[in-house]
Amino acid sequence: MRFFLLLLVSFVALLGVKAECPNACSGHGDCTRYDMCDCNRNWQAADCSERTCQFGLAHVDTPKGDLDMSGGSLTGPGSSVISGSMVYPYGTTEQFPDMADASGTTLLNSAHYYMECSNKGMCNRQDGVCECFEGYEGSACQRASCPNDCSNHGVCKSIFQIAEADNSNTYELWDKYSTMGCYCDPGYFGPDCSLRECKHGVDPLYIDDEANARYSQFTILLDGDTADPEGDFSITFYDVFGEDWETDPITFDSTDSCDVITAALEGLPNDVIPADSVSCTFDLTSYLATIELQFTGNPGYLKEPEINIYLSGSTATFTVDSIIVSSMSGMGEFTDYVSTHCDDVSVSITAGLYAYLTIENTDGGADNTNEIYKIKSCLSTSDYDDDTNQDVNNWDTGSVTWPHLVKFVESGSTDGGFYSLLYYNTTTWNLMHDIPLDDDTELEVFTTDATMQMVFFDEDGDTHYVEGTDSLSVNVTASTYGTDTIQLSTDASCDTNNTVVSHCLEKGDVIMFSTGNWVFADADIATGEFYTITRVWTDLADVAGTSDKYYITVDHTVNVDFDGGYLYVMTEGDESYDYVTECSNRGYCNRDEGLCECFKGYTNDNCDTQSSLAI
């Protein structure tokens, strides 16, 4: 009997010796109670033999179900049901987890929680490396791949970086570092930057006796304060593709710097600025140098040039108190928004404290009745509502909140003309912008079916300003001169205030500033000029007792002071005409080579020249 007891004890002891964690936890964990492996960090499986891969925000995600087997309602965001798990190192919930937008507002059911290989790859358990699905990359498959490595003509950037590069816009959603795209070099475009842009030109059929192309004109103000500007500087010129070209050093000449400036600009490589295409004027008065440049050989919209006064590193090579670069009397453009000519109508403008039209008598009649009839018929409606029209001309008079958008071109000139806003007040044709021409200058009139609407508080929602009901309090509240950032009196963003204002503001809107009437202070006298909104943003108050501030950023510097003025937003009409295009509307662009293939009868590298020899 004793023998059998000893044998039983030995057998039990032998079983105890053999009972252990599988594979001794593979050397990557501790064997704990109940023969269970407690794996080291980044190791998993029953024997700790498998590697854990890196985690990232899930590109796609689903709710996980009743993980705690409670049988009750699923635990919501913020209520973790698992902790200390290698699969869910931060814990997890049974529903989508909480996330927040750029302002910190909690978003419900947002998903995109941390998942192994970001749910866009398979984990190689042997070496702990994510094997990403096609189109994704990174140690955790956490970002999308850029196609074809951007064809060596661009840089792969996150959507956060692309937004920031676009006039400091912000993007703060969950995928700000996950969604990727190609940021192409100037002259290239497409999802993989493989397509070439062709040279731009003016459609030769656009220019006639009345219509002329509008070229970029810039004013450079070099303010020496108490002494003449002095030294060397350079000019960075931006072509129609946005490529920057910096001139050789320019030595300032207090007598006239135009010759050296013109030579430096036209001397840029690759014939970027054609010879004899830069028009320059120079003036030096009371230590303020004014340089006006026009680029007639570079049609289309051009970014404002920049002045570099640090040609020797951090040491200034040019002595000046301030520098302002702005458009002189209009930027270049791709689209003529105001292209309909009012035939057999000629006007002149009386300027000063007031600016108004005089309709000329051109048909030899007793008075200008016929011409007035024609211009009314040409102007048509100033808003989108034909029910407000009147007379047999089917036109409306316009108003401060819905003015007519017009363009004036000097008869026989080669200038692109001047834009302004116009409305009829019983007997007077009032202009809301002055025109810098002599009062007796004969002008052609152009109009459009596009509208310009003042931004105001539309309390009754009818889009028409009603005195005593609506409010005109959406206006500019700080000086605009010399800046591209405009402070507004209230929030007019489409994201946050689109139900109150008559027209909410968003990126891409084409706007115009005005004092809102036809009476001008000296600082307000200026031609109408279009600006494109590049950013709508709010500076949130961070000090108790202060208020949020509301801003828009536009595509170029405002050249006059519209403090207290109003904004007008354009609705683009069908009559708008893209007259500066690749290959001048007279050929096809070979995207592989970036060369124009001109239609029959047209020639030049941008197809802007008609040729009888080419027919």
C-alpha positions as CSV (number, residue, x, y, z in Angstrom):
1,M,0.0,0.0,0.0
2,R,2.8,2.3,0.9
3,F,4.4,1.5,-2.4
4,F,1.3,2.7,-4.3
5,L,1.1,5.9,-2.3
6,L,4.7,6.7,-3.2
7,L,4.0,5.9,-6.8
8,L,1.0,8.2,-6.8
9,V,2.9,11.1,-5.2
10,S,5.7,10.7,-7.7
11,F,3.3,10.7,-10.6
12,V,1.6,13.9,-9.3
13,A,5.0,15.5,-8.8
14,L,6.0,14.5,-12.3
15,L,2.8,16.1,-13.7
16,G,3.7,19.3,-11.9
17,V,7.2,19.4,-13.5
18,K,5.7,19.1,-17.0
19,A,2.9,21.6,-16.5
20,E,4.3,25.0,-17.9
21,C,3.3,27.8,-20.3
22,P,3.5,26.9,-24.0
23,N,7.0,27.3,-25.5
24,A,8.0,29.0,-22.2
25,C,6.3,32.1,-23.6
26,S,8.9,32.0,-26.4
27,G,11.2,34.1,-24.3
28,H,8.9,37.1,-24.8
29,G,6.8,37.0,-21.7
30,D,6.2,35.7,-18.2
31,C,4.4,32.5,-17.3
32,T,1.8,33.4,-14.8
33,R,-1.0,31.6,-12.8
34,Y,-3.0,29.1,-14.7
35,D,-0.1,28.5,-17.1
36,M,-1.0,31.7,-19.0
37,C,1.6,33.8,-20.7
38,D,1.8,37.5,-19.9
39,C,3.5,38.8,-23.0
40,N,6.0,41.6,-23.2
41,R,5.0,44.7,-25.0
42,N,4.5,44.3,-28.8
43,W,4.3,40.5,-28.5
44,Q,1.1,38.4,-28.6
45,A,-0.5,35.0,-29.1
46,A,-0.9,32.2,-26.5
47,D,2.9,31.6,-26.4
48,C,4.0,35.2,-27.1
49,S,5.5,34.1,-30.4
50,E,3.8,36.6,-32.6
51,R,4.8,40.2,-33.1
52,T,2.4,43.1,-32.8
53,C,2.5,45.7,-35.6
54,Q,2.3,49.4,-35.4
55,F,-1.0,51.2,-35.0
56,G,-2.4,54.2,-36.7
57,L,-5.8,56.0,-37.1
58,A,-8.0,53.6,-39.0
59,H,-8.9,54.6,-42.6
60,V,-12.0,52.5,-42.2
61,D,-13.6,51.2,-39.1
62,T,-16.7,49.5,-37.8
63,P,-18.3,49.2,-34.3
64,K,-17.0,46.1,-32.5
65,G,-20.2,44.8,-30.8
66,D,-20.7,43.5,-27.3
67,L,-17.1,43.0,-26.3
68,D,-17.8,42.8,-22.5
69,M,-20.5,40.2,-23.0
70,S,-22.8,42.3,-20.8
71,G,-25.8,41.6,-23.0
72,G,-27.0,45.1,-22.3
73,S,-26.7,48.3,-24.3
74,L,-23.4,48.9,-26.0
75,T,-21.1,51.2,-24.1
76,G,-20.6,54.5,-25.9
77,P,-17.7,56.7,-26.7
78,G,-15.5,57.4,-23.7
79,S,-16.4,54.2,-21.9
80,S,-13.6,51.8,-22.5
81,V,-14.4,48.1,-22.0
82,I,-10.8,46.7,-22.6
83,S,-7.6,47.8,-21.1
84,G,-4.1,46.4,-21.2
85,S,-4.7,44.6,-24.5
86,M,-2.0,44.4,-27.2
87,V,-4.6,44.5,-29.8
88,Y,-6.2,47.6,-28.3
89,P,-3.3,49.3,-26.4
90,Y,-5.3,52.4,-25.6
91,G,-8.4,50.4,-24.8
92,T,-11.5,50.5,-27.0
93,T,-15.2,50.9,-26.9
94,E,-18.1,49.0,-28.3
95,Q,-19.2,52.0,-30.4
96,F,-17.3,54.5,-32.5
97,P,-14.9,56.5,-30.2
98,D,-15.1,60.2,-29.7
99,M,-13.1,62.5,-32.0
100,A,-13.1,66.3,-32.4
101,D,-13.0,68.8,-35.3
102,A,-10.6,71.7,-35.7
103,S,-12.4,73.9,-33.0
104,G,-12.5,71.0,-30.5
105,T,-16.2,70.2,-30.9
106,T,-16.9,66.6,-30.2
107,L,-18.0,64.6,-33.2
108,L,-20.3,61.6,-32.6
109,N,-19.9,58.4,-34.5
110,S,-16.7,59.5,-36.1
111,A,-14.7,56.2,-36.0
112,H,-11.1,56.2,-37.3
113,Y,-9.8,54.8,-34.0
114,Y,-6.3,53.4,-33.6
115,M,-6.0,50.1,-35.3
116,E,-3.2,47.8,-36.2
117,C,-1.8,48.7,-39.6
118,S,-4.6,51.4,-39.7
119,N,-6.9,48.7,-41.1
120,K,-5.2,49.1,-44.4
121,G,-2.7,46.3,-44.2
122,M,-1.9,42.8,-42.8
123,C,0.5,42.4,-39.9
124,N,3.4,40.0,-40.6
125,R,3.5,38.3,-37.2
126,Q,7.0,37.0,-37.7
127,D,8.8,40.3,-37.9
128,G,6.1,42.8,-36.8
129,V,6.0,44.7,-40.0
130,C,2.8,45.9,-41.7
131,E,2.3,44.7,-45.2
132,C,0.2,47.5,-46.6
133,F,-2.5,47.2,-49.2
134,E,-1.9,48.8,-52.6
135,G,-2.2,52.6,-52.3
136,Y,-1.1,52.9,-48.7
137,E,2.2,53.2,-47.0
138,G,4.0,54.0,-43.8
139,S,5.1,51.8,-40.9
140,A,1.5,51.6,-39.8
141,C,0.0,52.0,-43.3
142,Q,-1.2,55.2,-41.9
143,R,-1.1,57.3,-45.0
144,A,-2.2,57.1,-48.6
145,S,0.5,56.8,-51.3
146,C,0.9,59.5,-53.9
147,P,0.5,58.0,-57.4
148,N,3.7,57.4,-59.4
149,D,5.8,59.4,-56.8
150,C,4.3,62.5,-58.4
151,S,6.2,61.7,-61.6
152,N,9.3,63.5,-60.3
153,H,7.4,66.8,-61.0
154,G,6.0,67.4,-57.6
155,V,6.1,66.7,-53.8
156,C,3.9,64.3,-52.0
157,K,2.2,66.2,-49.1
158,S,-0.5,65.6,-46.6
159,I,-3.8,67.4,-46.9
160,F,-2.8,69.5,-43.9
161,Q,0.3,70.7,-45.7
162,I,-1.5,71.3,-48.9
163,A,-4.1,73.5,-47.2
164,E,-1.4,75.4,-45.3
165,A,0.5,76.1,-48.6
166,D,-2.8,77.4,-50.0
167,N,-2.8,80.8,-48.4
168,S,-2.4,79.4,-44.9
169,N,-5.8,77.6,-44.9
170,T,-6.3,75.0,-42.2
171,Y,-7.4,71.4,-42.3
172,E,-7.8,69.7,-38.9
173,L,-10.0,66.6,-39.5
174,W,-8.9,63.1,-38.6
175,D,-7.0,62.4,-41.9
176,K,-4.9,65.6,-41.9
177,Y,-1.8,63.5,-41.9
178,S,-3.3,60.4,-43.7
179,T,-4.8,61.8,-46.9
180,M,-1.9,62.6,-49.3
181,G,-1.7,64.3,-52.6
182,C,0.8,65.6,-55.2
183,Y,1.8,69.2,-54.9
184,C,2.9,69.8,-58.4
185,D,5.8,72.0,-59.7
186,P,4.7,75.1,-61.7
187,G,3.7,74.1,-65.2
188,Y,2.6,70.6,-64.2
189,F,-0.8,69.3,-63.0
190,G,-2.9,66.2,-62.6
191,P,-3.2,63.7,-59.7
192,D,0.4,62.4,-60.4
193,C,1.8,65.7,-61.9
194,S,2.3,64.0,-65.2
195,L,0.5,66.5,-67.3
196,R,2.1,69.6,-68.8
197,E,0.5,73.0,-69.1
198,C,1.0,74.9,-72.3
199,K,1.8,78.6,-72.9
200,H,-1.1,81.0,-72.5
201,G,-2.2,83.7,-74.9
202,V,-5.0,86.1,-75.7
203,D,-7.6,84.8,-78.1
204,P,-7.0,86.8,-81.3
205,L,-10.7,86.9,-82.0
206,Y,-11.4,88.6,-78.7
207,I,-9.6,91.8,-79.4
208,D,-11.5,94.2,-81.8
209,D,-12.2,97.9,-82.0
210,E,-13.8,98.0,-78.6
211,A,-12.6,95.0,-76.5
212,N,-8.9,94.9,-75.4
213,A,-7.0,92.5,-73.2
214,R,-6.3,93.4,-69.6
215,Y,-2.7,93.1,-68.5
216,S,-1.2,93.1,-65.1
217,Q,-0.1,96.5,-63.8
218,F,1.8,96.9,-60.6
219,T,2.9,99.8,-58.5
220,I,6.0,99.5,-56.3
221,L,6.2,102.1,-53.5
222,L,9.7,102.5,-52.0
223,D,9.3,104.9,-49.0
224,G,12.6,106.2,-47.8
225,D,10.9,108.2,-45.0
226,T,13.5,110.9,-44.4
227,A,16.0,110.1,-47.2
228,D,16.0,108.8,-50.8
229,P,16.0,105.0,-51.1
230,E,19.5,103.8,-51.8
231,G,21.3,100.6,-52.7
232,D,20.7,97.3,-54.6
233,F,17.6,95.1,-54.8
234,S,16.2,92.5,-57.0
235,I,12.6,91.7,-58.2
236,T,11.0,88.3,-58.1
237,F,8.6,87.9,-61.0
238,Y,5.9,85.2,-61.0
239,D,4.8,83.9,-64.3
240,V,1.3,82.7,-65.2
241,F,2.1,79.2,-63.9
242,G,3.3,80.6,-60.5
243,E,6.9,79.9,-61.1
244,D,9.3,82.5,-59.5
245,W,12.1,84.2,-61.4
246,E,14.5,86.5,-59.7
247,T,16.3,89.3,-61.6
248,D,20.0,90.2,-61.3
249,P,20.8,92.9,-58.7
250,I,19.3,96.3,-59.6
251,T,21.0,99.5,-58.5
252,F,18.5,102.1,-57.5
253,D,18.8,105.4,-59.5
254,S,17.2,108.4,-57.9
255,T,16.9,110.0,-61.4
256,D,15.2,107.2,-63.2
257,S,15.5,103.4,-62.5
258,C,13.2,102.3,-65.3
259,D,15.9,101.4,-67.8
260,V,17.8,99.1,-65.4
261,I,14.6,97.6,-64.1
262,T,13.2,96.9,-67.6
263,A,16.6,95.4,-68.7
264,A,16.7,93.2,-65.6
265,L,13.1,91.9,-66.1
266,E,13.4,91.3,-69.8
267,G,16.8,89.6,-69.2
268,L,15.3,86.8,-67.2
269,P,16.1,83.4,-68.8
270,N,13.9,81.3,-71.1
271,D,12.2,84.4,-72.6
272,V,9.9,84.5,-69.5
273,I,9.3,88.2,-70.2
274,P,9.4,88.9,-73.9
275,A,11.7,91.7,-75.1
276,D,10.1,95.2,-75.4
277,S,7.0,94.1,-73.4
278,V,7.6,95.9,-70.1
279,S,6.1,99.4,-69.7
280,C,7.7,101.4,-66.9
281,T,7.3,104.8,-65.3
282,F,9.3,106.3,-62.4
283,D,8.7,109.1,-60.0
284,L,10.6,110.3,-56.9
285,T,8.9,112.8,-54.7
286,S,9.6,113.6,-51.0
287,Y,11.8,110.4,-50.6
288,L,8.9,108.3,-52.0
289,A,9.8,106.4,-55.2
290,T,6.9,105.2,-57.3
291,I,7.6,102.6,-60.0
292,E,4.8,101.5,-62.2
293,L,5.1,98.4,-64.3
294,Q,2.9,96.9,-67.0
295,F,3.6,93.4,-68.5
296,T,1.9,93.4,-71.9
297,G,3.8,90.3,-73.0
298,N,2.5,88.1,-70.2
299,P,-1.3,87.9,-70.4
300,G,-3.4,86.3,-67.7
301,Y,-3.4,86.7,-64.0
302,L,0.1,87.2,-62.5
303,K,0.9,87.1,-58.8
304,E,2.4,90.4,-57.5
305,P,6.2,90.7,-57.8
306,E,8.3,90.7,-54.6
307,I,11.2,93.0,-53.8
308,N,14.3,91.4,-52.2
309,I,16.5,93.8,-50.3
310,Y,18.7,91.1,-48.8
311,L,21.1,90.2,-51.5
312,S,24.0,89.5,-49.1
313,G,22.3,87.1,-46.7
314,S,20.8,88.7,-43.6
315,T,22.4,92.1,-44.3
316,A,20.2,94.6,-46.2
317,T,21.7,95.9,-49.4
318,F,18.9,98.5,-49.9
319,T,18.0,101.3,-47.6
320,V,14.3,101.9,-47.4
321,D,11.7,102.5,-44.7
322,S,8.8,100.5,-46.2
323,I,7.9,98.7,-49.4
324,I,4.4,98.2,-50.8
325,V,3.6,96.3,-54.0
326,S,0.1,96.5,-55.3
327,S,-1.9,96.5,-58.6
328,M,-1.9,99.9,-60.2
329,S,-5.3,99.9,-62.0
330,G,-6.2,96.2,-62.2
331,M,-4.7,92.8,-62.3
332,G,-4.4,90.6,-65.3
333,E,-7.2,88.2,-65.9
334,F,-8.1,85.0,-67.6
335,T,-11.9,85.7,-67.7
336,D,-13.7,88.7,-69.0
337,Y,-16.8,88.8,-66.7
338,V,-18.1,91.9,-68.4
339,S,-17.9,91.2,-72.1
340,T,-21.2,92.4,-73.7
341,H,-20.7,95.6,-75.7
342,C,-23.5,98.2,-75.6
343,D,-23.6,99.1,-79.3
344,D,-24.1,102.6,-80.4
345,V,-23.6,104.0,-76.9
346,S,-20.9,106.3,-75.8
347,V,-20.5,107.9,-72.4
348,S,-18.2,110.2,-70.4
349,I,-17.7,110.4,-66.7
350,T,-17.7,113.4,-64.4
351,A,-15.5,112.7,-61.4
352,G,-14.6,114.2,-58.1
353,L,-16.6,114.1,-54.9
354,Y,-19.3,112.5,-57.1
355,A,-18.9,110.2,-60.1
356,Y,-21.7,109.9,-62.6
357,L,-22.3,109.1,-66.3
358,T,-23.2,111.4,-69.1
359,I,-24.9,109.6,-72.0
360,E,-23.5,111.1,-75.2
361,N,-25.7,112.0,-78.2
362,T,-24.1,110.0,-81.0
363,D,-26.9,109.6,-83.6
364,G,-27.3,113.3,-84.4
365,G,-30.8,113.5,-83.0
366,A,-32.3,116.4,-81.0
367,D,-31.2,114.8,-77.7
368,N,-29.8,111.6,-76.2
369,T,-33.2,109.9,-75.8
370,N,-32.3,107.1,-78.2
371,E,-29.0,106.5,-76.6
372,I,-30.6,106.3,-73.1
373,Y,-33.1,103.7,-74.5
374,K,-30.2,101.7,-75.8
375,I,-28.1,101.7,-72.6
376,K,-31.1,100.7,-70.5
377,S,-31.8,97.8,-72.9
378,C,-28.2,96.8,-72.7
379,L,-28.0,96.9,-68.9
380,S,-31.0,94.7,-68.5
381,T,-31.4,93.4,-65.0
382,S,-29.0,94.0,-62.1
383,D,-30.2,91.1,-60.0
384,Y,-31.4,87.6,-60.7
385,D,-35.1,88.6,-60.4
386,D,-36.8,89.7,-63.6
387,D,-39.9,90.6,-61.7
388,T,-38.1,93.8,-60.6
389,N,-37.6,94.9,-64.2
390,Q,-39.5,97.8,-65.7
391,D,-40.3,99.7,-68.9
392,V,-40.3,98.2,-72.4
393,N,-36.5,97.9,-72.0
394,N,-37.1,95.1,-69.5
395,W,-34.4,96.5,-67.2
396,D,-34.1,97.7,-63.6
397,T,-32.4,100.7,-62.2
398,G,-30.1,98.9,-59.9
399,S,-29.5,99.9,-56.3
400,V,-26.8,100.2,-53.7
401,T,-27.3,96.6,-52.8
402,W,-27.8,95.3,-56.4
403,P,-25.9,97.6,-58.7
404,H,-25.1,97.0,-62.4
405,L,-21.6,95.7,-63.1
406,V,-20.1,97.6,-66.0
407,K,-16.8,98.1,-67.7
408,F,-15.6,101.3,-69.5
409,V,-13.0,101.2,-72.3
410,E,-11.5,104.3,-73.7
411,S,-12.4,104.5,-77.4
412,G,-9.5,103.7,-79.6
413,S,-7.2,102.7,-76.7
414,T,-5.3,99.5,-76.1
415,D,-6.1,99.5,-72.4
416,G,-8.2,96.7,-70.9
417,G,-10.6,99.2,-69.4
418,F,-12.0,100.0,-65.9
419,Y,-14.6,98.2,-63.9
420,S,-17.2,99.9,-61.7
421,L,-20.7,99.5,-60.2
422,L,-23.5,101.6,-61.5
423,Y,-27.1,102.4,-60.5
424,Y,-29.7,104.9,-61.7
425,N,-31.3,107.3,-59.2
426,T,-34.3,109.0,-60.8
427,T,-32.2,111.3,-63.1
428,T,-28.6,110.5,-62.3
429,W,-26.4,107.5,-63.4
430,N,-24.3,107.1,-60.3
431,L,-21.0,105.3,-60.3
432,M,-19.7,103.6,-57.1
433,H,-16.1,103.9,-58.2
434,D,-14.2,106.7,-59.8
435,I,-12.4,106.3,-63.2
436,P,-9.0,107.9,-63.5
437,L,-9.6,109.6,-66.8
438,D,-10.4,113.1,-67.9
439,D,-14.0,114.1,-67.7
440,D,-14.4,114.5,-71.5
441,T,-12.9,111.1,-72.3
442,E,-15.2,109.2,-74.6
443,L,-15.8,105.7,-73.3
444,E,-17.4,102.5,-74.6
445,V,-19.7,100.6,-72.2
446,F,-19.7,96.9,-71.5
447,T,-22.1,95.0,-69.3
448,T,-22.9,91.4,-68.3
449,D,-25.6,89.1,-67.0
450,A,-23.4,88.4,-63.9
451,T,-24.6,90.2,-60.8
452,M,-22.9,92.0,-57.9
453,Q,-24.7,91.7,-54.6
454,M,-23.8,93.6,-51.4
455,V,-23.2,91.4,-48.4
456,F,-25.7,92.5,-45.7
457,F,-27.8,91.1,-42.9
458,D,-30.9,89.8,-44.7
459,E,-33.3,89.7,-41.9
460,D,-36.4,88.8,-44.0
461,G,-34.6,86.4,-46.3
462,D,-35.7,88.0,-49.6
463,T,-32.1,88.9,-50.7
464,H,-33.2,92.5,-51.2
465,Y,-32.2,95.2,-48.8
466,V,-35.2,96.7,-47.0
467,E,-34.6,99.8,-45.0
468,G,-35.6,99.4,-41.4
469,T,-35.8,95.7,-41.7
470,D,-32.3,94.6,-42.9
471,S,-29.0,95.8,-41.7
472,L,-26.0,97.1,-43.6
473,S,-23.6,96.2,-40.8
474,V,-21.4,93.7,-42.8
475,N,-18.6,96.0,-43.7
476,V,-14.8,96.5,-43.5
477,T,-13.7,97.7,-40.1
478,A,-10.0,98.5,-40.6
479,S,-7.7,100.1,-43.1
480,T,-7.4,98.0,-46.2
481,Y,-4.6,99.8,-48.0
482,G,-1.4,97.8,-48.5
483,T,-2.8,94.5,-47.1
484,D,-4.4,91.4,-48.5
485,T,-6.2,90.6,-45.2
486,I,-9.5,92.4,-44.6
487,Q,-11.2,92.6,-41.2
488,L,-15.0,92.4,-41.3
489,S,-17.5,93.7,-38.8
490,T,-19.2,90.3,-38.4
491,D,-19.0,86.7,-39.3
492,A,-20.1,86.1,-42.9
493,S,-18.6,82.6,-43.4
494,C,-20.6,80.0,-45.2
495,D,-19.6,77.5,-42.5
496,T,-21.0,79.4,-39.6
497,N,-23.3,82.2,-40.7
498,N,-24.8,81.2,-44.0
499,T,-28.4,81.7,-42.9
500,V,-28.2,85.3,-41.8
501,V,-26.1,87.2,-44.4
502,S,-27.5,87.9,-47.9
503,H,-24.5,86.0,-49.5
504,C,-22.1,84.0,-47.3
505,L,-18.4,84.2,-48.1
506,E,-16.3,81.3,-49.1
507,K,-12.9,80.6,-50.7
508,G,-13.1,81.3,-54.5
509,D,-15.7,84.1,-54.3
510,V,-14.9,87.0,-56.6
511,I,-15.6,90.3,-54.7
512,M,-15.3,94.0,-55.1
513,F,-15.1,96.7,-52.5
514,S,-17.0,100.0,-52.5
515,T,-18.0,102.8,-50.1
516,G,-21.6,101.8,-50.8
517,N,-22.6,105.1,-52.4
518,W,-21.4,107.6,-55.1
519,V,-19.9,110.1,-52.7
520,F,-16.1,109.7,-52.3
521,A,-13.6,110.9,-49.7
522,D,-10.2,111.5,-51.3
523,A,-8.8,108.2,-50.1
524,D,-11.7,106.3,-51.5
525,I,-11.4,107.4,-55.1
526,A,-10.4,104.3,-57.0
527,T,-11.3,102.1,-59.9
528,G,-13.3,99.0,-59.2
529,E,-11.1,96.0,-59.0
530,F,-11.9,92.3,-58.6
531,Y,-10.4,90.3,-55.7
532,T,-10.7,86.5,-55.2
533,I,-11.1,85.3,-51.7
534,T,-8.4,82.8,-50.7
535,R,-9.3,82.3,-47.1
536,V,-12.2,83.0,-44.7
537,W,-11.2,82.7,-41.1
538,T,-11.9,83.8,-37.5
539,D,-9.5,84.9,-34.8
540,L,-11.0,83.5,-31.7
541,A,-10.9,85.7,-28.6
542,D,-8.5,84.3,-26.0
543,V,-8.9,87.0,-23.4
544,A,-12.1,87.5,-21.3
545,G,-14.1,90.5,-22.3
546,T,-12.9,90.6,-25.9
547,S,-14.7,89.4,-29.0
548,D,-13.9,87.2,-31.9
549,K,-12.5,88.9,-35.0
550,Y,-13.5,88.0,-38.6
551,Y,-11.3,88.1,-41.6
552,I,-11.0,87.3,-45.2
553,T,-7.8,87.1,-47.2
554,V,-7.7,88.0,-50.9
555,D,-5.4,87.1,-53.7
556,H,-3.6,90.4,-54.0
557,T,-2.9,93.6,-52.1
558,V,-5.7,96.2,-51.8
559,N,-4.6,99.4,-53.4
560,V,-6.9,101.9,-51.6
561,D,-8.4,102.3,-48.2
562,F,-12.0,101.1,-47.9
563,D,-12.3,101.3,-44.1
564,G,-16.0,101.3,-43.4
565,G,-16.8,100.2,-47.0
566,Y,-18.8,97.2,-48.2
567,L,-18.3,94.0,-50.0
568,Y,-20.0,93.0,-53.2
569,V,-20.0,89.3,-54.4
570,M,-20.2,88.3,-58.0
571,T,-22.4,85.6,-59.4
572,E,-20.7,84.5,-62.6
573,G,-23.0,84.8,-65.6
574,D,-23.2,82.8,-68.9
575,E,-21.8,85.8,-70.8
576,S,-18.4,85.5,-69.1
577,Y,-15.6,84.7,-71.6
578,D,-12.3,83.0,-70.9
579,Y,-10.1,84.9,-73.4
580,V,-6.7,84.2,-71.9
581,T,-6.2,80.4,-72.1
582,E,-3.7,77.8,-73.0
583,C,-3.0,78.0,-76.8
584,S,-5.2,81.1,-76.9
585,N,-8.4,79.2,-77.5
586,R,-7.0,78.4,-81.0
587,G,-5.3,75.1,-80.5
588,Y,-4.9,71.9,-78.4
589,C,-2.3,71.5,-75.7
590,N,-0.1,68.4,-76.0
591,R,-0.1,67.4,-72.4
592,D,2.9,65.1,-72.8
593,E,5.2,67.8,-74.1
594,G,3.5,71.0,-73.0
595,L,3.4,72.3,-76.6
596,C,0.5,73.9,-78.5
597,E,-0.9,72.2,-81.6
598,C,-2.6,75.2,-83.4
599,F,-5.7,75.1,-85.4
600,K,-5.5,75.8,-89.1
601,G,-5.0,79.5,-89.7
602,Y,-3.2,80.1,-86.4
603,T,0.4,80.1,-85.5
604,N,3.0,81.0,-82.8
605,D,4.0,79.0,-79.8
606,N,0.7,79.9,-78.1
607,C,-1.5,80.1,-81.2
608,D,-2.3,83.8,-80.7
609,T,-1.5,84.9,-84.2
610,Q,-3.7,84.6,-87.3
611,S,-1.7,83.8,-90.4
612,S,-3.0,83.7,-93.9
613,L,0.1,81.6,-94.8
614,A,-1.0,78.9,-92.4
615,I,-4.4,78.4,-94.1
